[in-house]
């Protein structure tokens, strides 16, 4: 039981630290353009897209690279 509580505590601390970093990033250049919640949601959406691309096969990635190289 103590281990579960410790892990939960560490996860919550990490979430708060990440949100603080995100807030500092927002305050340093985006606060005039979008609200913090909009900024936070857009960052999370970009992260989801990045995770999806990480799940691609090596062949798919190489094919995309070939297409990029051939365009130049």
N, C-alpha and C positions, 0 to 999 in steps of 0.2 A: 504494500500500500504506500509506503513512504517513497519508493522508487517512482511510482506513478505520479505522485504529487510533485516530486522533484522534476520529472520530465515535463509535466504540465507547466510548472513554474518557469522552466527554461524556455519552453516554446513561447509562452506569453511574453517573456522578457525579450526574446528575439523579435517577435512581432512588433513590439513597441519600439525597439531600436531601429528596425527597418522603416517603420512609419516615421520616426523622427528624422531619419536620413532622407526619406522621400519629401518630408515637409521642408527640410533645408534646401533641397534641390528646387522645390516649387518656389520658395520664397526668394531664391537668388535669381529668378528670371521669368517665372511664369505667372506670378500672382496678378499681374495686370491683364492677362489674357484669358485665363480660365480659373474657375474655383478650384480649391484644393481637392474636393471630391471628384471633379471631372478629370483633373490631372492624374489622380491616383488610379481611377478606373482605366484611363487610357494606358497608363504604364502597365497595369495588370493584364490588359488585353494584349499588349505587345509581348509580354512575357509568355502568355498562353500560346501565341503564334510561334514564338521561338521554340517552345517546348514541343510543339507539333512537328516543327521542322527537324528537331533532333531525333525524332522517331522514324525518319526516312531511311530507306535502305541505302547502302553505299552506291548501288547502281543509279538510283534516282538522283543522288547528290552529284555524282560524276556527270550525269546527263545534263543537269542544270549548269554545271561548270562549263561543259562543252558548248552549250548554247550561248553562254555569256562570252566566252572566248571568241566564238565565231561571229558575234555581232560587232566586235571591235575591228 
